[in-house]
């Protein structure tokens, strides 16, 4: 398919930090997508919390299924907008690689532990994963992804005027133009993230009975989708009604994104990918009505799902487990496995804390629980 003038083109890619011969059968962005999929960090997303801890049920989303859903939406939007589908997909699949076990509870615990050492940021950790911690190649650390992929990971949430420490450090080595907007495909991946997590968190929340389908009837866009789903069949059973509503929600937000993005592109008339980066506002966006609906859904989910007492109980336990791991291992790095103990060194508390954080951030929910038991329960062998 023909790419738009403002799309990222393989032949004009800014390349990689470490030069590599071109792949005979894949574009640079296809290669990046494949490297992400084959990384250990990506595989571990299967057992990392989205909202519900992995053992709470087989049907709830994990970070892996979330990333796949984001990639599906991103690829569809990219195709409709004549953008580079492969880059959008690679960015969607990579965007959550830095999340620790137990979702935001784990992140909060690590951020508290790392507060004396400039904190913890899952977006910076994702860049750290793909540029340093993945050890798969003889010639370099990380995955050696293309500049456009690294830029999109670093600027997943927009321009960075005060970047987290690791992103600032990496930017000094390989400048990613942190103060500008992200490329077009990165913006597509970021908005696809919003569309995906709203729809599947509503689905998971309903499935878990944290709220009822009537509780969401007042929400903008969601209520309209629910009414249309009910009109599709007078006797549709509740599970099918939920699915009928959710697919309409995804379609409504995606359609609005395409329409609003089309209007913004027409107004800017970008001739190059860098015109998107230099624009005064994001090019991939919702209209005013849908941006407000997006905020309303976030507020509803925060109040009725993420702060539900059942979720709070599991989150509190998860935060305690993560905090215990950080404290125990930071105080006595000799308890770390050999490879990690070597990275931690001796005497430099900042280096020890950073190494412990990297070790914990790479854990799955299941491994973190097992490691916690090994370190705190005398009846379990180390």
PyMOL commands that set and color helices and strands:
alter all, ss='L'
color gray80, all
select helices_A, chain A and resi 10-12+28-37+40-47+54-56+63-80+85-94+103-113+115-117+122-133+147-154+165-173+184-207+213-216+222-232+238-268+273-278+288-306+309-331+333-335+338-344+349-361+365-376
alter helices_A, ss='H'
color red, helices_A
deselect
rebuild
show_as cartoon
